[in-house]
Amino acid sequence: MTKFPENLKYAKSHEWVQKLDDRFRVGVSTFAAGSMGDVTFVELPEVEDDVDAEDSPCVIETVKSSEDIINPITGTVAAINGELEDTPETVNSDCYGDGWLYEVKGTDASEYDALMTPEEYTKYVASLED
């Protein structure tokens, strides 16, 4: 069974969120990265874009499909991972490290608190694989 990093929280749509002081870093889980297939392009939001939870500010294109990334935290985009422009495959190879997508300066900490713990996400993913 896949072990998910303990320092992150997870959404049912398979995004992870890391709390960084006044920002929240967003990426996709190994479950999502593995399910999508080989990433060929990442369309990131613009810095200063306002995003709501449940918006789709980011699209990941793969050899199989195009996947909307569901934003888990309401706020303003504070940073994007520009490295993905040249190396989108990093989402597959290092989704918890250099393959992060963007950061949001959040306006509602309760949205972060409501996300799944690694244990809860592990059980959720296991239920999908049954």
Protein Blocks (a to p, Z undefined) as FASTA:
>chain_A
ZZddfkbccdfkopacddehjaccddddfklmmmnopcfbdcdddehiacdehiafbccd
dfkbccddddfbgcddfbdcfklmmmmmlmmmmmmlmmpfbdcddfblklmmmpccfklm
mmmmmmmmZZ
